[in-house]
Amino acid sequence: MGKREYTAYQKQVIRDYYSQRDTILLGRLQELVTELFLAQSPKQTERLWQRAAEAMTKLKIPPAIREHILGTRDIEILAKNVAEWVRTAEKG
């Protein structure tokens, strides 16, 4: 496939997406916390934890913190950390 040419508008949309990627991922993690609280089956819970792990990896959360959260699989710990990350992102 050849290199694709983007219009100026498309380039701006792409640039805006990547400049807001951390905010988007934090929002996704907040939604995952809610979904984990409401999850009714172990299979659904497992999928949600996998998605949370992927989001934390993309956010470049330190491995020790990520592994602790995923190791305990405690929704409250995840929720507290996400709240802290959101506060930090809003300040920065």
PDB file of N, CA, C and O in Angstrom:
ATOM      1  N   MET A   1       0.841  -1.184   0.000  1.00  0.00           N
ATOM      2  CA  MET A   1       0.000   0.000   0.000  1.00  0.00           C
ATOM      3  C   MET A   1       0.880   1.239   0.000  1.00  0.00           C
ATOM      4  O   MET A   1       1.930   1.280   0.641  1.00  0.00           O
ATOM      5  N   GLY A   2       0.439   2.222  -0.716  1.00  0.00           N
ATOM      6  CA  GLY A   2       1.176   3.469  -0.774  1.00  0.00           C
ATOM      7  C   GLY A   2       0.894   4.338   0.430  1.00  0.00           C
ATOM      8  O   GLY A   2      -0.033   4.089   1.200  1.00  0.00           O
ATOM      9  N   LYS A   3       1.705   5.352   0.575  1.00  0.00           N
ATOM     10  CA  LYS A   3       1.523   6.284   1.681  1.00  0.00           C
ATOM     11  C   LYS A   3       0.250   7.088   1.448  1.00  0.00           C
ATOM     12  O   LYS A   3       0.008   7.588   0.350  1.00  0.00           O
ATOM     13  N   ARG A   4      -0.545   7.203   2.480  1.00  0.00           N
ATOM     14  CA  ARG A   4      -1.816   7.901   2.357  1.00  0.00           C
ATOM     15  C   ARG A   4      -1.619   9.390   2.603  1.00  0.00           C
ATOM     16  O   ARG A   4      -0.897   9.792   3.516  1.00  0.00           O
ATOM     17  N   GLU A   5      -2.252  10.181   1.799  1.00  0.00           N
ATOM     18  CA  GLU A   5      -2.229  11.635   1.964  1.00  0.00           C
ATOM     19  C   GLU A   5      -3.470  12.055   2.754  1.00  0.00           C
ATOM     20  O   GLU A   5      -4.584  11.627   2.453  1.00  0.00           O
ATOM     21  N   TYR A   6      -3.265  12.880   3.747  1.00  0.00           N
ATOM     22  CA  TYR A   6      -4.367  13.372   4.565  1.00  0.00           C
ATOM     23  C   TYR A   6      -4.602  14.849   4.271  1.00  0.00           C
ATOM     24  O   TYR A   6      -3.675  15.597   3.960  1.00  0.00           O
ATOM     25  N   THR A   7      -5.865  15.244   4.379  1.00  0.00           N
ATOM     26  CA  THR A   7      -6.181  16.660   4.224  1.00  0.00           C
ATOM     27  C   THR A   7      -5.713  17.389   5.479  1.00  0.00           C
ATOM     28  O   THR A   7      -5.390  16.762   6.488  1.00  0.00           O
ATOM     29  N   ALA A   8      -5.680  18.699   5.407  1.00  0.00           N
ATOM     30  CA  ALA A   8      -5.273  19.496   6.570  1.00  0.00           C
ATOM     31  C   ALA A   8      -6.211  19.232   7.751  1.00  0.00           C
ATOM     32  O   ALA A   8      -5.768  19.146   8.896  1.00  0.00           O
ATOM     33  N   TYR A   9      -7.494  19.105   7.466  1.00  0.00           N
ATOM     34  CA  TYR A   9      -8.472  18.829   8.519  1.00  0.00           C
ATOM     35  C   TYR A   9      -8.202  17.476   9.175  1.00  0.00           C
ATOM     36  O   TYR A   9      -8.210  17.365  10.401  1.00  0.00           O
ATOM     37  N   GLN A  10      -7.962  16.448   8.358  1.00  0.00           N
ATOM     38  CA  GLN A  10      -7.687  15.118   8.891  1.00  0.00           C
ATOM     39  C   GLN A  10      -6.418  15.116   9.745  1.00  0.00           C
ATOM     40  O   GLN A  10      -6.365  14.475  10.795  1.00  0.00           O
ATOM     41  N   LYS A  11      -5.405  15.837   9.283  1.00  0.00           N
ATOM     42  CA  LYS A  11      -4.161  15.932  10.047  1.00  0.00           C
ATOM     43  C   LYS A  11      -4.417  16.577  11.406  1.00  0.00           C
ATOM     44  O   LYS A  11      -3.858  16.145  12.414  1.00  0.00           O
ATOM     45  N   GLN A  12      -5.252  17.600  11.437  1.00  0.00           N
ATOM     46  CA  GLN A  12      -5.580  18.280  12.692  1.00  0.00           C
ATOM     47  C   GLN A  12      -6.334  17.349  13.636  1.00  0.00           C
ATOM     48  O   GLN A  12      -6.067  17.336  14.837  1.00  0.00           O
ATOM     49  N   VAL A  13      -7.273  16.571  13.100  1.00  0.00           N
ATOM     50  CA  VAL A  13      -8.034  15.625  13.920  1.00  0.00           C
ATOM     51  C   VAL A  13      -7.094  14.587  14.529  1.00  0.00           C
ATOM     52  O   VAL A  13      -7.200  14.272  15.714  1.00  0.00           O
ATOM     53  N   ILE A  14      -6.188  14.063  13.732  1.00  0.00           N
ATOM     54  CA  ILE A  14      -5.215  13.073  14.212  1.00  0.00           C
ATOM     55  C   ILE A  14      -4.319  13.683  15.281  1.00  0.00           C
ATOM     56  O   ILE A  14      -4.077  13.068  16.319  1.00  0.00           O
ATOM     57  N   ARG A  15      -3.831  14.885  15.031  1.00  0.00           N
ATOM     58  CA  ARG A  15      -2.959  15.575  15.981  1.00  0.00           C
ATOM     59  C   ARG A  15      -3.702  15.820  17.305  1.00  0.00           C
ATOM     60  O   ARG A  15      -3.143  15.611  18.382  1.00  0.00           O
ATOM     61  N   ASP A  16      -4.958  16.264  17.217  1.00  0.00           N
ATOM     62  CA  ASP A  16      -5.752  16.518  18.422  1.00  0.00           C
ATOM     63  C   ASP A  16      -5.992  15.234  19.214  1.00  0.00           C
ATOM     64  O   ASP A  16      -5.936  15.238  20.444  1.00  0.00           O
ATOM     65  N   TYR A  17      -6.259  14.138  18.505  1.00  0.00           N
ATOM     66  CA  TYR A  17      -6.482  12.860  19.187  1.00  0.00           C
ATOM     67  C   TYR A  17      -5.256  12.485  20.005  1.00  0.00           C
ATOM     68  O   TYR A  17      -5.371  12.157  21.186  1.00  0.00           O
ATOM     69  N   TYR A  18      -4.091  12.531  19.387  1.00  0.00           N
ATOM     70  CA  TYR A  18      -2.884  12.116  20.095  1.00  0.00           C
ATOM     71  C   TYR A  18      -2.478  13.101  21.191  1.00  0.00           C
ATOM     72  O   TYR A  18      -1.831  12.706  22.161  1.00  0.00           O
ATOM     73  N   SER A  19      -2.842  14.358  21.054  1.00  0.00           N
ATOM     74  CA  SER A  19      -2.526  15.313  22.121  1.00  0.00           C
ATOM     75  C   SER A  19      -3.440  15.095  23.333  1.00  0.00           C
ATOM     76  O   SER A  19      -3.086  15.468  24.452  1.00  0.00           O
ATOM     77  N   GLN A  20      -4.601  14.500  23.112  1.00  0.00           N
ATOM     78  CA  GLN A  20      -5.562  14.242  24.195  1.00  0.00           C
ATOM     79  C   GLN A  20      -5.627  12.768  24.586  1.00  0.00           C
ATOM     80  O   GLN A  20      -6.527  12.364  25.322  1.00  0.00           O
ATOM     81  N   ARG A  21      -4.690  11.970  24.104  1.00  0.00           N
ATOM     82  CA  ARG A  21      -4.746  10.519  24.307  1.00  0.00           C
ATOM     83  C   ARG A  21      -4.773  10.138  25.789  1.00  0.00           C
ATOM     84  O   ARG A  21      -5.551   9.269  26.183  1.00  0.00           O
ATOM     85  N   ASP A  22      -3.943  10.769  26.608  1.00  0.00           N
ATOM     86  CA  ASP A  22      -3.929  10.436  28.037  1.00  0.00           C
ATOM     87  C   ASP A  22      -5.278  10.720  28.688  1.00  0.00           C
ATOM     88  O   ASP A  22      -5.756   9.932  29.505  1.00  0.00           O
ATOM     89  N   THR A  23      -5.884  11.836  28.330  1.00  0.00           N
ATOM     90  CA  THR A  23      -7.196  12.190  28.874  1.00  0.00           C
ATOM     91  C   THR A  23      -8.239  11.162  28.450  1.00  0.00           C
ATOM     92  O   THR A  23      -9.088  10.763  29.247  1.00  0.00           O
ATOM     93  N   ILE A  24      -8.170  10.739  27.196  1.00  0.00           N
ATOM     94  CA  ILE A  24      -9.104   9.739  26.682  1.00  0.00           C
ATOM     95  C   ILE A  24      -8.929   8.422  27.435  1.00  0.00           C
ATOM     96  O   ILE A  24      -9.911   7.794  27.831  1.00  0.00           O
ATOM     97  N   LEU A  25      -7.678   8.005  27.633  1.00  0.00           N
ATOM     98  CA  LEU A  25      -7.413   6.743  28.330  1.00  0.00           C
ATOM     99  C   LEU A  25      -7.830   6.808  29.799  1.00  0.00           C
ATOM    100  O   LEU A  25      -8.332   5.824  30.341  1.00  0.00           O
ATOM    101  N   LEU A  26      -7.627   7.949  30.443  1.00  0.00           N
ATOM    102  CA  LEU A  26      -8.072   8.094  31.834  1.00  0.00           C
ATOM    103  C   LEU A  26      -9.594   7.999  31.925  1.00  0.00           C
ATOM    104  O   LEU A  26     -10.131   7.375  32.840  1.00  0.00           O
ATOM    105  N   GLY A  27     -10.278   8.618  30.978  1.00  0.00           N
ATOM    106  CA  GLY A  27     -11.737   8.515  30.936  1.00  0.00           C
ATOM    107  C   GLY A  27     -12.183   7.076  30.738  1.00  0.00           C
ATOM    108  O   GLY A  27     -13.150   6.624  31.351  1.00  0.00           O
ATOM    109  N   ARG A  28     -11.467   6.361  29.872  1.00  0.00           N
ATOM    110  CA  ARG A  28     -11.781   4.953  29.637  1.00  0.00           C
ATOM    111  C   ARG A  28     -11.566   4.135  30.916  1.00  0.00           C
ATOM    112  O   ARG A  28     -12.364   3.254  31.236  1.00  0.00           O
ATOM    113  N   LEU A  29     -10.492   4.432  31.639  1.00  0.00           N
ATOM    114  CA  LEU A  29     -10.243   3.718  32.901  1.00  0.00           C
ATOM    115  C   LEU A  29     -11.338   4.014  33.927  1.00  0.00           C
ATOM    116  O   LEU A  29     -11.748   3.122  34.669  1.00  0.00           O
ATOM    117  N   GLN A  30     -11.809   5.254  33.970  1.00  0.00           N
ATOM    118  CA  GLN A  30     -12.900   5.594  34.887  1.00  0.00           C
ATOM    119  C   GLN A  30     -14.151   4.779  34.543  1.00  0.00           C
ATOM    120  O   GLN A  30     -14.842   4.285  35.433  1.00  0.00           O
ATOM    121  N   GLU A  31     -14.432   4.645  33.252  1.00  0.00           N
ATOM    122  CA  GLU A  31     -15.585   3.850  32.825  1.00  0.00           C
ATOM    123  C   GLU A  31     -15.393   2.378  33.178  1.00  0.00           C
ATOM    124  O   GLU A  31     -16.345   1.702  33.570  1.00  0.00           O
ATOM    125  N   LEU A  32     -14.162   1.882  33.041  1.00  0.00           N
ATOM    126  CA  LEU A  32     -13.885   0.483  33.365  1.00  0.00           C
ATOM    127  C   LEU A  32     -14.085   0.204  34.852  1.00  0.00           C
ATOM    128  O   LEU A  32     -14.555  -0.872  35.222  1.00  0.00           O
ATOM    129  N   VAL A  33     -13.734   1.160  35.703  1.00  0.00           N
ATOM    130  CA  VAL A  33     -13.959   0.992  37.142  1.00  0.00           C
ATOM    131  C   VAL A  33     -15.453   0.790  37.398  1.00  0.00           C
ATOM    132  O   VAL A  33     -15.846  -0.106  38.145  1.00  0.00           O
ATOM    133  N   THR A  34     -16.270   1.619  36.782  1.00  0.00           N
ATOM    134  CA  THR A  34     -17.720   1.492  36.939  1.00  0.00           C
ATOM    135  C   THR A  34     -18.200   0.141  36.432  1.00  0.00           C
ATOM    136  O   THR A  34     -18.987  -0.533  37.097  1.00  0.00           O
ATOM    137  N   GLU A  35     -17.726  -0.256  35.251  1.00  0.00           N
ATOM    138  CA  GLU A  35     -18.142  -1.536  34.682  1.00  0.00           C
ATOM    139  C   GLU A  35     -17.692  -2.706  35.555  1.00  0.00           C
ATOM    140  O   GLU A  35     -18.410  -3.698  35.678  1.00  0.00           O
ATOM    141  N   LEU A  36     -16.506  -2.595  36.162  1.00  0.00           N
ATOM    142  CA  LEU A  36     -16.036  -3.662  37.053  1.00  0.00           C
ATOM    143  C   LEU A  36     -16.926  -3.782  38.291  1.00  0.00           C
ATOM    144  O   LEU A  36     -17.205  -4.891  38.747  1.00  0.00           O
ATOM    145  N   PHE A  37     -17.370  -2.654  38.834  1.00  0.00           N
ATOM    146  CA  PHE A  37     -18.271  -2.694  39.986  1.00  0.00           C
ATOM    147  C   PHE A  37     -19.586  -3.384  39.624  1.00  0.00           C
ATOM    148  O   PHE A  37     -20.187  -4.072  40.450  1.00  0.00           O
ATOM    149  N   LEU A  38     -20.023  -3.190  38.375  1.00  0.00           N
ATOM    150  CA  LEU A  38     -21.314  -3.728  37.954  1.00  0.00           C
ATOM    151  C   LEU A  38     -21.225  -5.101  37.295  1.00  0.00           C
ATOM    152  O   LEU A  38     -22.253  -5.723  37.028  1.00  0.00           O
ATOM    153  N   ALA A  39     -20.020  -5.578  37.032  1.00  0.00           N
ATOM    154  CA  ALA A  39     -19.842  -6.858  36.333  1.00  0.00           C
ATOM    155  C   ALA A  39     -20.497  -7.989  37.118  1.00  0.00           C
ATOM    156  O   ALA A  39     -20.400  -8.059  38.343  1.00  0.00           O
ATOM    157  N   GLN A  40     -21.168  -8.875  36.376  1.00  0.00           N
ATOM    158  CA  GLN A  40     -21.907  -9.945  37.031  1.00  0.00           C
ATOM    159  C   GLN A  40     -21.302 -11.326  36.824  1.00  0.00           C
ATOM    160  O   GLN A  40     -21.597 -12.245  37.588  1.00  0.00           O
ATOM    161  N   SER A  41     -20.470 -11.489  35.815  1.00  0.00           N
ATOM    162  CA  SER A  41     -19.896 -12.812  35.575  1.00  0.00           C
ATOM    163  C   SER A  41     -18.374 -12.755  35.658  1.00  0.00           C
ATOM    164  O   SER A  41     -17.773 -11.724  35.355  1.00  0.00           O
ATOM    165  N   PRO A  42     -17.755 -13.846  36.063  1.00  0.00           N
ATOM    166  CA  PRO A  42     -16.287 -13.885  36.119  1.00  0.00           C
ATOM    167  C   PRO A  42     -15.644 -13.654  34.748  1.00  0.00           C
ATOM    168  O   PRO A  42     -14.580 -13.042  34.652  1.00  0.00           O
ATOM    169  N   LYS A  43     -16.287 -14.140  33.705  1.00  0.00           N
ATOM    170  CA  LYS A  43     -15.760 -13.962  32.346  1.00  0.00           C
ATOM    171  C   LYS A  43     -15.745 -12.480  31.970  1.00  0.00           C
ATOM    172  O   LYS A  43     -14.764 -11.983  31.416  1.00  0.00           O
ATOM    173  N   GLN A  44     -16.825 -11.789  32.273  1.00  0.00           N
ATOM    174  CA  GLN A  44     -16.915 -10.361  31.992  1.00  0.00           C
ATOM    175  C   GLN A  44     -15.881  -9.596  32.814  1.00  0.00           C
ATOM    176  O   GLN A  44     -15.231  -8.684  32.303  1.00  0.00           O
ATOM    177  N   THR A  45     -15.729  -9.963  34.073  1.00  0.00           N
ATOM    178  CA  THR A  45     -14.753  -9.316  34.949  1.00  0.00           C
ATOM    179  C   THR A  45     -13.344  -9.495  34.403  1.00  0.00           C
ATOM    180  O   THR A  45     -12.553  -8.551  34.401  1.00  0.00           O
ATOM    181  N   GLU A  46     -13.027 -10.694  33.943  1.00  0.00           N
ATOM    182  CA  GLU A  46     -11.698 -10.974  33.384  1.00  0.00           C
ATOM    183  C   GLU A  46     -11.414 -10.086  32.170  1.00  0.00           C
ATOM    184  O   GLU A  46     -10.327  -9.521  32.054  1.00  0.00           O
ATOM    185  N   ARG A  47     -12.386  -9.965  31.272  1.00  0.00           N
ATOM    186  CA  ARG A  47     -12.212  -9.109  30.083  1.00  0.00           C
ATOM    187  C   ARG A  47     -11.994  -7.653  30.482  1.00  0.00           C
ATOM    188  O   ARG A  47     -11.158  -6.965  29.895  1.00  0.00           O
ATOM    189  N   LEU A  48     -12.736  -7.187  31.466  1.00  0.00           N
ATOM    190  CA  LEU A  48     -12.605  -5.798  31.905  1.00  0.00           C
ATOM    191  C   LEU A  48     -11.237  -5.548  32.530  1.00  0.00           C
ATOM    192  O   LEU A  48     -10.641  -4.496  32.299  1.00  0.00           O
ATOM    193  N   TRP A  49     -10.729  -6.494  33.317  1.00  0.00           N
ATOM    194  CA  TRP A  49      -9.395  -6.337  33.899  1.00  0.00           C
ATOM    195  C   TRP A  49      -8.330  -6.326  32.808  1.00  0.00           C
ATOM    196  O   TRP A  49      -7.341  -5.602  32.917  1.00  0.00           O
ATOM    197  N   GLN A  50      -8.521  -7.119  31.761  1.00  0.00           N
ATOM    198  CA  GLN A  50      -7.571  -7.109  30.645  1.00  0.00           C
ATOM    199  C   GLN A  50      -7.569  -5.745  29.960  1.00  0.00           C
ATOM    200  O   GLN A  50      -6.513  -5.218  29.611  1.00  0.00           O
ATOM    201  N   ARG A  51      -8.751  -5.183  29.772  1.00  0.00           N
ATOM    202  CA  ARG A  51      -8.840  -3.853  29.157  1.00  0.00           C
ATOM    203  C   ARG A  51      -8.199  -2.792  30.050  1.00  0.00           C
ATOM    204  O   ARG A  51      -7.548  -1.870  29.558  1.00  0.00           O
ATOM    205  N   ALA A  52      -8.386  -2.924  31.362  1.00  0.00           N
ATOM    206  CA  ALA A  52      -7.762  -1.985  32.303  1.00  0.00           C
ATOM    207  C   ALA A  52      -6.242  -2.104  32.224  1.00  0.00           C
ATOM    208  O   ALA A  52      -5.535  -1.097  32.257  1.00  0.00           O
ATOM    209  N   ALA A  53      -5.742  -3.327  32.122  1.00  0.00           N
ATOM    210  CA  ALA A  53      -4.293  -3.540  32.015  1.00  0.00           C
ATOM    211  C   ALA A  53      -3.745  -2.883  30.750  1.00  0.00           C
ATOM    212  O   ALA A  53      -2.693  -2.244  30.786  1.00  0.00           O
ATOM    213  N   GLU A  54      -4.452  -3.037  29.638  1.00  0.00           N
ATOM    214  CA  GLU A  54      -4.020  -2.420  28.379  1.00  0.00           C
ATOM    215  C   GLU A  54      -4.004  -0.899  28.492  1.00  0.00           C
ATOM    216  O   GLU A  54      -3.068  -0.247  28.028  1.00  0.00           O
ATOM    217  N   ALA A  55      -5.035  -0.340  29.107  1.00  0.00           N
ATOM    218  CA  ALA A  55      -5.104   1.117  29.256  1.00  0.00           C
ATOM    219  C   ALA A  55      -3.973   1.627  30.145  1.00  0.00           C
ATOM    220  O   ALA A  55      -3.374   2.662  29.850  1.00  0.00           O
ATOM    221  N   MET A  56      -3.676   0.911  31.228  1.00  0.00           N
ATOM    222  CA  MET A  56      -2.585   1.335  32.112  1.00  0.00           C
ATOM    223  C   MET A  56      -1.238   1.244  31.401  1.00  0.00           C
ATOM    224  O   MET A  56      -0.363   2.081  31.621  1.00  0.00           O
ATOM    225  N   THR A  57      -1.069   0.239  30.557  1.00  0.00           N
ATOM    226  CA  THR A  57       0.169   0.110  29.788  1.00  0.00           C
ATOM    227  C   THR A  57       0.314   1.284  28.829  1.00  0.00           C
ATOM    228  O   THR A  57       1.391   1.871  28.720  1.00  0.00           O
ATOM    229  N   LYS A  58      -0.769   1.627  28.135  1.00  0.00           N
ATOM    230  CA  LYS A  58      -0.731   2.752  27.196  1.00  0.00           C
ATOM    231  C   LYS A  58      -0.486   4.079  27.912  1.00  0.00           C
ATOM    232  O   LYS A  58       0.114   4.992  27.345  1.00  0.00           O
ATOM    233  N   LEU A  59      -0.948   4.184  29.154  1.00  0.00           N
ATOM    234  CA  LEU A  59      -0.727   5.401  29.943  1.00  0.00           C
ATOM    235  C   LEU A  59       0.677   5.448  30.543  1.00  0.00           C
ATOM    236  O   LEU A  59       1.067   6.445  31.150  1.00  0.00           O
ATOM    237  N   LYS A  60       1.428   4.370  30.369  1.00  0.00           N
ATOM    238  CA  LYS A  60       2.797   4.256  30.891  1.00  0.00           C
ATOM    239  C   LYS A  60       2.824   4.357  32.419  1.00  0.00           C
ATOM    240  O   LYS A  60       3.687   5.015  33.000  1.00  0.00           O
ATOM    241  N   ILE A  61       1.857   3.688  33.052  1.00  0.00           N
ATOM    242  CA  ILE A  61       1.840   3.585  34.506  1.00  0.00           C
ATOM    243  C   ILE A  61       3.040   2.722  34.898  1.00  0.00           C
ATOM    244  O   ILE A  61       3.275   1.692  34.265  1.00  0.00           O
ATOM    245  N   PRO A  62       3.804   3.109  35.920  1.00  0.00           N
ATOM    246  CA  PRO A  62       4.969   2.307  36.317  1.00  0.00           C
ATOM    247  C   PRO A  62       4.590   0.834  36.538  1.00  0.00           C
ATOM    248  O   PRO A  62       3.556   0.536  37.135  1.00  0.00           O
ATOM    249  N   PRO A  63       5.434  -0.075  36.052  1.00  0.00           N
ATOM    250  CA  PRO A  63       5.116  -1.509  36.148  1.00  0.00           C
ATOM    251  C   PRO A  63       4.804  -1.990  37.564  1.00  0.00           C
ATOM    252  O   PRO A  63       3.929  -2.837  37.744  1.00  0.00           O
ATOM    253  N   ALA A  64       5.494  -1.473  38.558  1.00  0.00           N
ATOM    254  CA  ALA A  64       5.249  -1.922  39.937  1.00  0.00           C
ATOM    255  C   ALA A  64       3.822  -1.593  40.374  1.00  0.00           C
ATOM    256  O   ALA A  64       3.156  -2.417  41.001  1.00  0.00           O
ATOM    257  N   ILE A  65       3.362  -0.406  40.046  1.00  0.00           N
ATOM    258  CA  ILE A  65       1.996  -0.003  40.411  1.00  0.00           C
ATOM    259  C   ILE A  65       0.987  -0.826  39.628  1.00  0.00           C
ATOM    260  O   ILE A  65       0.019  -1.342  40.187  1.00  0.00           O
ATOM    261  N   ARG A  66       1.225  -0.943  38.324  1.00  0.00           N
ATOM    262  CA  ARG A  66       0.320  -1.702  37.457  1.00  0.00           C
ATOM    263  C   ARG A  66       0.216  -3.156  37.940  1.00  0.00           C
ATOM    264  O   ARG A  66      -0.883  -3.700  38.044  1.00  0.00           O
ATOM    265  N   GLU A  67       1.355  -3.778  38.231  1.00  0.00           N
ATOM    266  CA  GLU A  67       1.354  -5.176  38.676  1.00  0.00           C
ATOM    267  C   GLU A  67       0.664  -5.334  40.027  1.00  0.00           C
ATOM    268  O   GLU A  67      -0.018  -6.331  40.262  1.00  0.00           O
ATOM    269  N   HIS A  68       0.836  -4.353  40.917  1.00  0.00           N
ATOM    270  CA  HIS A  68       0.159  -4.418  42.218  1.00  0.00           C
ATOM    271  C   HIS A  68      -1.356  -4.370  42.033  1.00  0.00           C
ATOM    272  O   HIS A  68      -2.087  -5.164  42.625  1.00  0.00           O
ATOM    273  N   ILE A  69      -1.813  -3.442  41.218  1.00  0.00           N
ATOM    274  CA  ILE A  69      -3.257  -3.307  40.985  1.00  0.00           C
ATOM    275  C   ILE A  69      -3.809  -4.575  40.350  1.00  0.00           C
ATOM    276  O   ILE A  69      -4.840  -5.093  40.780  1.00  0.00           O
ATOM    277  N   LEU A  70      -3.124  -5.073  39.327  1.00  0.00           N
ATOM    278  CA  LEU A  70      -3.608  -6.261  38.629  1.00  0.00           C
ATOM    279  C   LEU A  70      -3.452  -7.522  39.477  1.00  0.00           C
ATOM    280  O   LEU A  70      -4.238  -8.461  39.352  1.00  0.00           O
ATOM    281  N   GLY A  71      -2.440  -7.540  40.337  1.00  0.00           N
ATOM    282  CA  GLY A  71      -2.237  -8.697  41.205  1.00  0.00           C
ATOM    283  C   GLY A  71      -3.318  -8.831  42.258  1.00  0.00           C
ATOM    284  O   GLY A  71      -3.773  -9.936  42.556  1.00  0.00           O
ATOM    285  N   THR A  72      -3.729  -7.705  42.822  1.00  0.00           N
ATOM    286  CA  THR A  72      -4.763  -7.739  43.861  1.00  0.00           C
ATOM    287  C   THR A  72      -6.159  -7.806  43.253  1.00  0.00           C
ATOM    288  O   THR A  72      -7.083  -8.353  43.855  1.00  0.00           O
ATOM    289  N   ARG A  73      -6.302  -7.247  42.060  1.00  0.00           N
ATOM    290  CA  ARG A  73      -7.612  -7.160  41.391  1.00  0.00           C
ATOM    291  C   ARG A  73      -8.661  -6.554  42.321  1.00  0.00           C
ATOM    292  O   ARG A  73      -9.812  -6.988  42.364  1.00  0.00           O
ATOM    293  N   ASP A  74      -8.230  -5.550  43.052  1.00  0.00           N
ATOM    294  CA  ASP A  74      -9.118  -4.841  43.971  1.00  0.00           C
ATOM    295  C   ASP A  74      -9.627  -3.593  43.252  1.00  0.00           C
ATOM    296  O   ASP A  74      -8.855  -2.702  42.899  1.00  0.00           O
ATOM    297  N   ILE A  75     -10.928  -3.551  43.047  1.00  0.00           N
ATOM    298  CA  ILE A  75     -11.529  -2.442  42.301  1.00  0.00           C
ATOM    299  C   ILE A  75     -11.325  -1.122  43.038  1.00  0.00           C
ATOM    300  O   ILE A  75     -11.126  -0.085  42.405  1.00  0.00           O
ATOM    301  N   GLU A  76     -11.372  -1.152  44.357  1.00  0.00           N
ATOM    302  CA  GLU A  76     -11.201   0.082  45.130  1.00  0.00           C
ATOM    303  C   GLU A  76      -9.798   0.652  44.964  1.00  0.00           C
ATOM    304  O   GLU A  76      -9.628   1.868  44.873  1.00  0.00           O
ATOM    305  N   ILE A  77      -8.796  -0.214  44.924  1.00  0.00           N
ATOM    306  CA  ILE A  77      -7.427   0.261  44.708  1.00  0.00           C
ATOM    307  C   ILE A  77      -7.311   0.886  43.322  1.00  0.00           C
ATOM    308  O   ILE A  77      -6.708   1.947  43.160  1.00  0.00           O
ATOM    309  N   LEU A  78      -7.891   0.223  42.327  1.00  0.00           N
ATOM    310  CA  LEU A  78      -7.876   0.776  40.968  1.00  0.00           C
ATOM    311  C   LEU A  78      -8.580   2.129  40.945  1.00  0.00           C
ATOM    312  O   LEU A  78      -8.075   3.082  40.353  1.00  0.00           O
ATOM    313  N   ALA A  79      -9.739   2.215  41.584  1.00  0.00           N
ATOM    314  CA  ALA A  79     -10.508   3.462  41.589  1.00  0.00           C
ATOM    315  C   ALA A  79      -9.729   4.599  42.250  1.00  0.00           C
ATOM    316  O   ALA A  79      -9.719   5.720  41.740  1.00  0.00           O
ATOM    317  N   LYS A  80      -9.078   4.321  43.374  1.00  0.00           N
ATOM    318  CA  LYS A  80      -8.304   5.357  44.067  1.00  0.00           C
ATOM    319  C   LYS A  80      -7.132   5.829  43.210  1.00  0.00           C
ATOM    320  O   LYS A  80      -6.844   7.024  43.148  1.00  0.00           O
ATOM    321  N   ASN A  81      -6.461   4.891  42.552  1.00  0.00           N
ATOM    322  CA  ASN A  81      -5.342   5.266  41.692  1.00  0.00           C
ATOM    323  C   ASN A  81      -5.811   6.074  40.488  1.00  0.00           C
ATOM    324  O   ASN A  81      -5.181   7.067  40.124  1.00  0.00           O
ATOM    325  N   VAL A  82      -6.904   5.660  39.874  1.00  0.00           N
ATOM    326  CA  VAL A  82      -7.426   6.397  38.722  1.00  0.00           C
ATOM    327  C   VAL A  82      -7.801   7.811  39.143  1.00  0.00           C
ATOM    328  O   VAL A  82      -7.507   8.766  38.424  1.00  0.00           O
ATOM    329  N   ALA A  83      -8.445   7.959  40.296  1.00  0.00           N
ATOM    330  CA  ALA A  83      -8.810   9.293  40.787  1.00  0.00           C
ATOM    331  C   ALA A  83      -7.563  10.151  40.976  1.00  0.00           C
ATOM    332  O   ALA A  83      -7.564  11.333  40.634  1.00  0.00           O
ATOM    333  N   GLU A  84      -6.507   9.564  41.517  1.00  0.00           N
ATOM    334  CA  GLU A  84      -5.248  10.299  41.711  1.00  0.00           C
ATOM    335  C   GLU A  84      -4.631  10.685  40.369  1.00  0.00           C
ATOM    336  O   GLU A  84      -4.138  11.802  40.212  1.00  0.00           O
ATOM    337  N   TRP A  85      -4.654   9.773  39.407  1.00  0.00           N
ATOM    338  CA  TRP A  85      -4.085  10.066  38.083  1.00  0.00           C
ATOM    339  C   TRP A  85      -4.862  11.174  37.387  1.00  0.00           C
ATOM    340  O   TRP A  85      -4.278  12.005  36.692  1.00  0.00           O
ATOM    341  N   VAL A  86      -6.177  11.188  37.574  1.00  0.00           N
ATOM    342  CA  VAL A  86      -7.003  12.246  36.969  1.00  0.00           C
ATOM    343  C   VAL A  86      -6.660  13.589  37.604  1.00  0.00           C
ATOM    344  O   VAL A  86      -6.508  14.584  36.897  1.00  0.00           O
ATOM    345  N   ARG A  87      -6.535  13.629  38.935  1.00  0.00           N
ATOM    346  CA  ARG A  87      -6.164  14.881  39.615  1.00  0.00           C
ATOM    347  C   ARG A  87      -4.804  15.370  39.135  1.00  0.00           C
ATOM    348  O   ARG A  87      -4.619  16.561  38.888  1.00  0.00           O
ATOM    349  N   THR A  88      -3.858  14.455  39.005  1.00  0.00           N
ATOM    350  CA  THR A  88      -2.518  14.811  38.540  1.00  0.00           C
ATOM    351  C   THR A  88      -2.570  15.350  37.112  1.00  0.00           C
ATOM    352  O   THR A  88      -1.890  16.324  36.789  1.00  0.00           O
ATOM    353  N   ALA A  89      -3.369  14.724  36.264  1.00  0.00           N
ATOM    354  CA  ALA A  89      -3.477  15.161  34.867  1.00  0.00           C
ATOM    355  C   ALA A  89      -4.118  16.542  34.773  1.00  0.00           C
ATOM    356  O   ALA A  89      -3.734  17.348  33.926  1.00  0.00           O
ATOM    357  N   GLU A  90      -5.091  16.818  35.638  1.00  0.00           N
ATOM    358  CA  GLU A  90      -5.755  18.123  35.616  1.00  0.00           C
ATOM    359  C   GLU A  90      -4.818  19.235  36.061  1.00  0.00           C
ATOM    360  O   GLU A  90      -4.910  20.359  35.566  1.00  0.00           O
ATOM    361  N   LYS A  91      -3.914  18.933  36.991  1.00  0.00           N
ATOM    362  CA  LYS A  91      -2.957  19.935  37.461  1.00  0.00           C
ATOM    363  C   LYS A  91      -1.881  20.199  36.420  1.00  0.00           C
ATOM    364  O   LYS A  91      -1.433  21.332  36.244  1.00  0.00           O
ATOM    365  N   GLY A  92      -1.473  19.136  35.734  1.00  0.00           N
ATOM    366  CA  GLY A  92      -0.334  19.226  34.821  1.00  0.00           C
ATOM    367  C   GLY A  92      -0.687  19.763  33.507  1.00  0.00           C
ATOM    368  O   GLY A  92       0.178  19.893  32.641  1.00  0.00           O
TER     369      GLY A  92
END
